[in-house]
Amino acid sequence: MINLLVILFTLSGMYSILFSKKGIEYSFHWIIFAFVLGYRTFEPFSGLKLHPIEMFIYASIIRIIISGAFKYRKMSLAVTFLSIFFIIFFFIDLFTRYDSIVLLEFKNAFLLVLIFFIARYIYFSKMYITRLLKYYLVACSIISILGITESIFPSIMSSIFGFKQQSIYLSDNILFNRLAFLFWGSHLAANLIPPVFPIILLLKAEKDPFTNNNIILTILIIINLFAIYLSGNRISWLTLTILFLATLFQYRGALIPYMKSYILLVTLSFVVYIYSQPVEGRYVSTFKALIGNIDTRYDSSGVERITRATIAINSIFEKPLGTGWGSQGWVHSDILQIGASIGFLPGLILFFGPVFLLFRIYNFYRLASTDEETFYFICCGLLIFIIISFSLNGNILKVQTGVPLFVLWVIADGFSRNYTQIRSN
C-alpha cells in the first residue's frame, strides 16, 4: 500500500512538472515534499536505484530542454567549478576503475549541479522563497510527527514499516531509545529538521497565517524540538544550539516584539528538560568531541568518525588530486569526502562556496531595510546549517540527505542574487 502511494505521488509530480503551465516552478515544491519519503527508491535496472527526488529533477531538466524556458540568472561560480571536477573525475573513473559505487556517489553529488541548473529558470521572489520554506517546514514537521509517533507507539510503527527501534547505551546503566525514524529509513532524518526554526522565524516576521496562531506556533516548535532530541543526533543538537544563539545575539528583536524572550523561554525549558534526563551527557559530549576529547561513556561513534576523518585527511595529503569517486567509503564529512575522492581543490570549493555566500549575505543583512532584514538573516541561518552539515556529516551519499542541503543553498543563493540585482538597479 505504501509503495503504491509512493508510485502515485511520483507520477503525479512528474506529470505536474512536465505538463502544467508552471511546471519548472512547481518542481521545487515536489522535490521538497519528497523529503518525507526517506529511503524509498525505484530500481529500473539492476543495481541502479532512483529516488523520487531524482525523478522530479530529471523531469525538470527535460521540461527545461523541450520548453525553451527563460533563464533568469547565471550558475553559481562555485557550483560551476564543482561541476567541471565532478564530470572530469567521473569520466576518468569510467574508463579506469568503474563500478556501481562510482556511479552512485557521482550521481548523488551531481544533483547539486542539477538543482542549481533548474534554479536558473526560476525567479526567486520573496513570495516564492517563502512558499518553498513553508513547504520545507511542513515536510520536516511530518517527519517529526511520525518520528514522535514511533516513540510513543513503537510496536505499531514497527509492524507497519518492518523495522525495530534502535537502543543505544550511554553508559553501563543508561539506555537511550534513539529514534530510528522507521518510516523514513534512518535516524539521519533528524539532519533535515534544524532549518525549521529559522523558517518559523521568517514566517512569523512575514505575518504568515501558518504561524500567526501562537498555539500552533508553539506546537510546531515543540514537535520539531522533541524529534531532534529523541533522534539522539548530536550534530543536529549542535546546529540547533548555534542557530538559537545566533538569533538571540544577532537578530534585531524590534522586528518581532517579545520574540527573543519567547525563544529564550523555550530554549531554557528545553535545556532544563534535557538536563533532567540521563541523556545530558550525550549533549555535552558533542562539544567535547569538537576539541578531540571523546567521552566514550556517551559517544559511541566519535572515535570512528575521527578515525575516518584522519584517513581522509591523510589521503588528501598523499594524493591531493583525489583517489576517485566511491573510493573513500563514508567519511562522515562531505568536505573531506569530496576532497579525498576528487581532489583538494573541489573540497575547498564545497566548503568556501557557502562560506563566502554567508559573508556576503551577512553584509547585506547589516545594511538591509526592515522589510528585507529577516530574509537576509534567515538565509544566514540556512547557510550556517549547510556549512555545519557539509563539515561534520556525510550527506551526499544519500539523495534524501544531500538534496535538502542543495535546495536550501540554492534558495539562499537565489535570494541573494535577485535582490542584489534589484538593489543595484
C-alpha positions as CSV (number, residue, x, y, z in Angstrom):
1,M,0.0,0.0,0.0
2,I,2.8,2.4,1.0
3,N,4.7,1.6,-2.2
4,L,1.6,2.2,-4.3
5,L,1.2,5.7,-2.7
6,V,4.8,6.5,-3.4
7,I,4.4,5.5,-7.1
8,L,1.2,7.6,-7.4
9,F,2.9,10.6,-5.7
10,T,5.9,10.3,-8.0
11,L,3.8,10.0,-11.2
12,S,1.6,13.0,-10.1
13,G,4.8,15.1,-9.5
14,M,6.3,14.2,-12.8
15,Y,3.1,14.9,-14.7
16,S,2.8,18.3,-13.0
17,I,6.4,19.2,-13.8
18,L,6.2,18.1,-17.4
19,F,2.8,19.4,-18.4
20,S,1.5,22.1,-16.1
21,K,1.9,25.8,-17.1
22,K,4.3,26.5,-14.2
23,G,5.9,23.0,-14.1
24,I,9.5,24.2,-13.6
25,E,8.5,26.5,-10.8
26,Y,6.5,23.6,-9.2
27,S,9.4,21.3,-9.5
28,F,10.9,22.5,-6.2
29,H,7.5,22.0,-4.5
30,W,7.5,18.3,-5.4
31,I,11.2,17.9,-4.5
32,I,10.7,19.3,-1.0
33,F,7.6,17.2,-0.3
34,A,9.5,14.2,-1.4
35,F,11.9,14.7,1.5
36,V,9.3,12.9,3.6
37,L,9.7,9.7,1.6
38,G,13.1,9.0,3.1
39,Y,14.9,5.8,1.7
40,R,12.2,4.8,-0.8
41,T,13.6,4.3,-4.3
42,F,12.8,2.7,-7.6
43,E,15.1,0.2,-9.3
44,P,14.5,0.5,-13.1
45,F,17.7,-1.5,-13.8
46,S,19.6,-4.0,-11.6
47,G,22.0,-2.0,-9.3
48,L,20.6,1.4,-10.3
49,K,18.2,2.9,-7.7
50,L,16.4,6.2,-8.3
51,H,14.8,8.2,-5.6
52,P,11.5,10.1,-6.4
53,I,13.5,13.3,-5.8
54,E,15.8,12.4,-8.7
55,M,12.9,11.6,-11.0
56,F,11.5,15.1,-10.3
57,I,14.9,16.6,-11.0
58,Y,15.3,14.7,-14.3
59,A,11.7,15.6,-15.3
60,S,12.5,19.3,-14.7
61,I,15.6,19.1,-16.9
62,I,13.5,17.5,-19.7
63,R,10.9,20.3,-19.3
64,I,13.5,23.0,-19.5
65,I,15.0,21.5,-22.6
66,I,11.8,21.0,-24.5
67,S,10.1,24.2,-23.4
68,G,13.0,26.7,-24.1
69,A,12.4,28.3,-20.7
70,F,13.6,31.8,-19.9
71,K,16.9,31.9,-18.0
72,Y,16.9,34.4,-15.0
73,R,20.5,34.2,-13.9
74,K,23.9,32.6,-14.2
75,M,25.0,29.5,-12.4
76,S,26.9,30.0,-9.1
77,L,30.6,30.2,-9.8
78,A,31.4,27.6,-7.0
79,V,28.9,25.1,-8.4
80,T,30.2,25.7,-12.0
81,F,33.7,24.8,-10.9
82,L,32.4,21.8,-8.9
83,S,30.5,20.5,-12.0
84,I,33.7,20.5,-14.0
85,F,35.6,18.5,-11.4
86,F,32.7,16.1,-10.9
87,I,32.4,15.3,-14.6
88,I,36.1,15.0,-15.3
89,F,36.7,12.6,-12.5
90,F,33.6,10.5,-13.4
91,F,34.9,10.0,-17.0
92,I,38.3,9.1,-15.7
93,D,36.8,6.6,-13.3
94,L,34.5,5.3,-16.1
95,F,37.5,4.2,-18.1
96,T,39.9,3.2,-15.4
97,R,38.1,1.9,-12.2
98,Y,34.4,1.9,-12.8
99,D,32.0,0.1,-10.5
100,S,28.4,0.7,-9.2
101,I,29.8,2.7,-6.2
102,V,31.5,5.2,-8.6
103,L,28.2,5.8,-10.4
104,L,26.2,6.1,-7.1
105,E,28.5,8.7,-5.5
106,F,28.9,10.7,-8.7
107,K,25.1,10.6,-9.4
108,N,24.1,11.8,-5.9
109,A,26.8,14.5,-5.8
110,F,25.9,15.8,-9.3
111,L,22.4,16.5,-8.1
112,L,23.9,19.7,-6.6
113,V,24.7,20.9,-10.1
114,L,21.3,19.9,-11.5
115,I,19.5,21.7,-8.7
116,F,21.4,24.9,-9.4
117,F,20.8,24.4,-13.2
118,I,17.0,24.2,-12.7
119,A,17.1,27.2,-10.4
120,R,18.4,29.4,-13.2
121,Y,15.0,29.1,-14.8
122,I,13.0,30.2,-11.8
123,Y,12.6,33.7,-10.4
124,F,13.2,33.5,-6.6
125,S,10.9,36.2,-5.4
126,K,10.2,36.7,-1.7
127,M,6.8,35.1,-2.2
128,Y,8.2,32.0,-3.9
129,I,11.0,31.6,-1.3
130,T,8.5,31.9,1.5
131,R,6.4,29.3,-0.1
132,L,9.3,26.9,-0.6
133,L,10.4,27.4,3.0
134,K,6.8,26.8,4.3
135,Y,6.7,23.5,2.3
136,Y,10.1,22.6,3.9
137,L,8.6,23.3,7.3
138,V,5.5,21.1,6.6
139,A,7.7,18.3,5.2
140,C,10.0,18.3,8.3
141,S,7.1,18.6,10.7
142,I,5.5,15.5,9.1
143,I,8.8,13.7,9.6
144,S,8.9,14.8,13.2
145,I,5.3,13.9,13.9
146,L,5.8,10.4,12.5
147,G,9.0,10.1,14.5
148,I,7.4,11.0,17.8
149,T,4.5,8.6,16.9
150,E,7.2,5.9,16.6
151,S,8.5,6.8,20.1
152,I,5.0,6.6,21.6
153,F,3.7,3.6,19.6
154,P,6.9,1.7,18.6
155,S,5.2,-1.7,18.0
156,I,2.6,-0.2,15.7
157,M,5.2,1.7,13.6
158,S,7.4,-1.4,13.6
159,S,4.6,-3.6,12.3
160,I,3.9,-1.1,9.5
161,F,7.4,-0.4,8.4
162,G,9.1,-3.7,9.4
163,F,12.0,-2.3,11.5
164,K,12.8,-2.2,15.2
165,Q,13.6,0.9,17.3
166,Q,17.4,1.3,18.0
167,S,18.5,1.5,21.6
168,I,22.0,2.8,22.5
169,Y,23.8,2.6,25.8
170,L,25.1,5.9,27.0
171,S,26.9,4.3,29.9
172,D,26.9,1.0,31.7
173,N,23.5,1.6,33.2
174,I,21.8,4.2,31.0
175,L,19.7,3.1,28.0
176,F,18.6,5.8,25.5
177,N,15.9,4.8,23.0
178,R,17.1,6.6,19.9
179,L,14.5,7.2,17.2
180,A,15.2,5.2,14.1
181,F,12.6,7.1,12.0
182,L,11.3,3.8,10.7
183,F,9.0,5.2,8.0
184,W,12.0,7.3,6.7
185,G,14.6,4.6,7.0
186,S,17.3,6.1,9.2
187,H,17.9,8.3,12.2
188,L,19.6,10.7,9.7
189,A,16.1,12.1,9.1
190,A,16.9,14.4,12.1
191,N,19.6,16.1,9.9
192,L,16.8,17.8,7.9
193,I,15.0,19.3,10.9
194,P,17.1,22.2,12.3
195,P,16.3,24.7,9.5
196,V,12.6,24.5,10.7
197,F,13.4,27.0,13.4
198,P,14.8,29.9,11.3
199,I,11.9,29.2,8.8
200,I,9.4,29.6,11.6
201,L,11.0,33.0,12.5
202,L,10.7,34.1,8.9
203,L,7.0,33.1,8.6
204,K,6.3,34.9,11.9
205,A,8.1,38.1,10.7
206,E,6.1,37.9,7.4
207,K,2.9,37.5,9.4
208,D,2.1,34.3,7.5
209,P,-1.2,32.8,8.6
210,F,0.6,29.5,9.2
211,T,2.3,30.9,12.3
212,N,0.1,33.7,13.3
213,N,-1.7,31.5,15.9
214,N,0.7,31.3,18.9
215,I,-0.7,27.9,19.9
216,I,0.1,26.3,16.5
217,L,3.5,28.1,16.5
218,T,4.4,26.6,19.9
219,I,3.2,23.1,18.9
220,L,5.3,23.2,15.8
221,I,8.4,24.2,17.8
222,I,7.8,21.6,20.5
223,I,7.2,18.8,17.9
224,N,10.4,19.5,16.0
225,L,12.5,20.1,19.1
226,F,11.5,16.8,20.6
227,A,12.0,14.9,17.3
228,I,15.6,16.2,17.3
229,Y,16.0,15.3,20.9
230,L,14.7,11.8,20.5
231,S,16.8,11.2,17.4
232,G,20.0,11.4,19.5
233,N,21.6,13.1,16.6
234,R,24.3,15.3,18.2
235,I,25.2,17.3,15.1
236,S,21.5,18.4,14.9
237,W,21.7,19.3,18.6
238,L,24.9,21.3,17.9
239,T,23.3,23.1,14.9
240,L,20.2,23.9,16.8
241,T,22.3,25.4,19.7
242,I,24.2,27.6,17.2
243,L,21.1,28.8,15.4
244,F,19.4,29.8,18.7
245,L,22.5,31.7,19.9
246,A,22.8,33.5,16.5
247,T,19.1,34.5,16.8
248,L,19.5,35.8,20.3
249,F,22.6,37.8,19.7
250,Q,22.3,38.9,16.0
251,Y,18.7,39.3,15.2
252,R,17.1,42.6,15.9
253,G,14.3,41.9,18.4
254,A,12.3,45.0,17.5
255,L,11.3,43.3,14.3
256,I,9.2,40.8,16.3
257,P,8.2,42.1,19.7
258,Y,8.9,39.6,22.6
259,M,10.4,37.2,20.1
260,K,13.7,36.9,21.9
261,S,12.0,36.4,25.3
262,Y,9.9,33.7,23.7
263,I,12.9,31.9,22.2
264,L,14.9,32.2,25.5
265,L,12.0,30.7,27.4
266,V,11.5,27.8,25.0
267,T,15.3,27.2,24.8
268,L,15.8,27.2,28.6
269,S,12.8,25.0,29.1
270,F,14.2,22.5,26.6
271,V,17.7,22.6,28.1
272,V,16.3,22.1,31.6
273,Y,14.4,19.1,30.3
274,I,17.5,17.6,28.7
275,Y,19.5,18.1,31.9
276,S,16.7,16.4,33.9
277,Q,17.2,13.3,31.7
278,P,20.1,10.9,31.7
279,V,20.9,11.9,28.2
280,E,22.5,15.3,29.1
281,G,26.0,13.6,28.9
282,R,25.4,12.9,25.3
283,Y,24.6,16.5,24.6
284,V,27.7,17.7,26.4
285,S,29.8,15.1,24.6
286,T,29.0,16.9,21.3
287,F,31.1,19.9,22.3
288,K,33.9,17.7,23.8
289,A,34.2,15.8,20.5
290,L,34.8,19.1,18.6
291,I,38.1,19.6,20.5
292,G,39.0,15.9,20.2
293,N,38.0,14.9,23.7
294,I,35.9,11.8,23.1
295,D,33.7,10.8,26.1
296,T,33.3,7.1,25.4
297,R,30.5,6.8,28.0
298,Y,28.2,8.9,25.8
299,D,29.9,8.9,22.4
300,S,29.8,5.6,20.7
301,S,30.7,6.9,17.2
302,G,33.1,9.7,17.9
303,V,36.3,7.6,17.7
304,E,35.1,6.0,14.5
305,R,34.3,9.4,13.0
306,I,37.7,10.9,13.9
307,T,39.4,7.7,12.5
308,R,37.6,8.1,9.2
309,A,38.4,11.8,9.0
310,T,42.0,11.1,9.8
311,I,42.2,8.5,7.0
312,A,40.6,11.0,4.5
313,I,43.0,13.8,5.6
314,N,46.0,11.6,5.1
315,S,44.6,10.6,1.7
316,I,44.3,14.2,0.7
317,F,48.0,14.9,1.6
318,E,49.2,11.8,-0.1
319,K,47.0,12.2,-3.2
320,P,45.8,15.8,-3.4
321,L,44.3,15.1,-6.8
322,G,41.9,12.5,-5.3
323,T,41.5,8.8,-5.4
324,G,38.3,8.7,-7.5
325,W,34.6,8.6,-6.9
326,G,33.4,5.9,-4.4
327,S,36.9,5.2,-3.1
328,Q,36.7,6.6,0.4
329,G,33.7,4.8,1.9
330,W,31.6,7.0,4.2
331,V,33.8,9.7,5.7
332,H,31.0,11.4,7.8
333,S,32.1,14.8,6.3
334,D,31.2,15.9,2.8
335,I,34.1,18.3,2.7
336,L,36.6,15.5,3.4
337,Q,34.7,13.1,1.3
338,I,34.9,15.3,-1.8
339,G,38.5,16.4,-1.0
340,A,39.8,12.9,-0.7
341,S,37.7,11.5,-3.6
342,I,38.2,14.1,-6.4
343,G,40.8,16.4,-5.0
344,F,41.8,19.0,-2.5
345,L,40.6,21.9,-4.6
346,P,37.0,20.7,-5.0
347,G,36.8,20.0,-1.3
348,L,37.8,23.6,-0.6
349,I,35.2,24.9,-3.1
350,L,32.5,22.9,-1.5
351,F,33.4,24.4,1.9
352,F,34.1,28.0,0.8
353,G,31.2,28.3,-1.7
354,P,28.6,28.6,1.1
355,V,31.0,30.3,3.5
356,F,31.6,33.2,1.0
357,L,27.9,33.4,0.3
358,L,27.3,33.6,4.1
359,F,29.7,36.5,4.5
360,R,28.1,38.2,1.5
361,I,24.6,37.9,2.8
362,Y,25.6,38.9,6.3
363,N,27.0,42.1,4.9
364,F,23.7,42.7,3.2
365,Y,21.8,41.9,6.4
366,R,23.7,44.6,8.3
367,L,22.6,47.2,5.7
368,A,19.1,45.8,4.8
369,S,15.9,47.7,5.1
370,T,13.3,46.5,7.6
371,D,11.3,44.5,5.1
372,E,14.4,42.6,3.9
373,E,16.3,42.2,7.1
374,T,14.6,39.0,8.2
375,F,15.0,37.4,4.8
376,Y,18.8,38.0,4.9
377,F,19.1,36.8,8.4
378,I,17.2,33.5,7.7
379,C,19.4,32.9,4.6
380,C,22.4,33.3,7.0
381,G,20.9,30.7,9.3
382,L,20.3,28.3,6.4
383,L,23.9,28.7,5.3
384,I,25.2,28.0,8.8
385,F,23.2,24.8,8.8
386,I,24.6,23.9,5.4
387,I,28.3,24.6,6.4
388,I,28.0,22.5,9.6
389,S,26.3,19.7,7.7
390,F,28.9,19.6,5.0
391,S,31.7,19.7,7.6
392,L,30.5,17.3,10.2
393,N,28.0,15.0,8.5
394,G,28.1,12.7,5.5
395,N,25.1,13.7,3.4
396,I,25.7,13.5,-0.3
397,L,26.0,9.7,-0.4
398,K,22.2,9.6,0.1
399,V,19.8,11.6,-2.1
400,Q,17.4,12.1,0.8
401,T,20.0,13.9,3.0
402,G,22.1,15.6,0.3
403,V,19.3,17.3,-1.8
404,P,17.8,19.1,1.2
405,L,21.1,20.9,1.6
406,F,21.4,21.6,-2.1
407,V,17.8,23.1,-2.1
408,L,18.5,25.4,0.9
409,W,21.8,26.5,-0.7
410,V,20.1,27.4,-3.9
411,I,17.3,29.3,-2.0
412,A,19.9,31.4,-0.2
413,D,21.8,32.0,-3.5
414,G,18.7,32.8,-5.4
415,F,17.5,35.4,-2.9
416,S,21.0,37.0,-2.7
417,R,21.3,37.3,-6.5
418,N,17.8,38.5,-7.2
419,Y,17.7,41.2,-4.5
420,T,21.3,42.3,-5.1
421,Q,20.3,43.0,-8.7
422,I,17.2,44.8,-7.6
423,R,19.2,46.9,-5.1
424,S,21.8,47.8,-7.7
425,N,19.1,48.8,-10.2
